[in-house]
């Protein structure tokens, strides 16, 4: 599967500027994906990278892309970045590209998207026991409603949860998306930058976040990662929706050993958005260890 994993890295120029790379520095890529950001760091003289990812496909692709050219300058670790422990090692920079990757969205069998019929999976780490189908089919109506409201910011959360409980089981992405669309007309979902979004979009976001415990993982990671930096080292976080960005913004500001570099989040320039529309929602925040 690794050879099918192709992820377009976002805000690459801005991330490299934000990290203020040091020759010979050691960097932690907490979400290596296809390896695009790590490759840019490794192109700087004598830098080294420790690359993490939950997704075995991502690590396979990153290894194929980077090890041949950079050898032991890059090391890999599979797992949730919230569980990583560098021991006594300190980094000159730490960075993460949060949320689901374009490669995961584009592989129908992973079940992240309702554009194709597939099993309701959504696991970033496919050794993780709980799938989205199990969450949908076993959770109480209240738990589902709360999940859709808090993780998807879905204002019709109770109505959708009730319909799901009355209509389950659901096994595929399209079954669930069609069931939501049947009770939630497209015009009720509101507009996003002049385009209508599918009625199931927020529910699928909520399920993905819940299955992978994404927000909890970000909170755990950010509670530890700043302590792993050398003085003057920087931490840079790219988020894609308000729930992630809110955690990043407040945690960086409230961490005593950090100085905020980006007073406002950095967003993609028009040329990048034209080439990669998914970069439109990306926000980069950077802080420096005092």
Secondary structure, 3 states (H helix, E strand, C coil): CHHHCCCCCCCHHHHHHHHCCCCCCEEEECCCCCCHHHHHHHCCCCCEEEEEECCHHHHHHHHHHHHHHHHHHEEEEECCHHHCCCCCCCEEEEEEECCCCHHHHHCHHHCCCCCCCCECCCCCCCCCCCCHHHHHHHCCHHHHHHHHHHHHCCCCHHHHHHHHHHHCCCCEHHHHHHHHHHHCCHHHCCEECCEECCCCHHHHHHHHHHHHCHHHHHHHHHHHHHHHEEEEEEEEEEECCHHHHHHHHHHHHHCCCEEECCCCCEECCHHHHHHCHHHHHCEEEEEEEC
